[in-house]
Amino acid sequence: MPTPIRIVRDRILKQDKGDRAFVELLLMARALGDVGLETLEVACDLILQTGSIAAAIVMNEMRRLSEVARPKTLRSITYTNLANRT
């Protein structure tokens, strides 16, 4: 097990219901497929840098890291709107 995951695991297991919380992180990593373990490792590393270690925060980082970048929607001006301006 990578070091950042092991450190976060040890700290989460000391928290109330930490065993369940860590299992949820592992299940989320498994659901991400081939990149799940790497995503969990990066999320744990980021959390260790902040110093605030909680399963919910790790989960949020994993979601952020795994979400697909969505292009911003641009407001379009239709031809009808342009025609009405003249």
Secondary structure, 3 states (H helix, E strand, C coil): CCHHHHHHHHHHHCCCCHHHHHHHHHHHHHHCHHHHHHHHHHHHHHHHHHCCCCHHHHHHHHHHHHCCCCCCCCCCCCHHHHHHCC
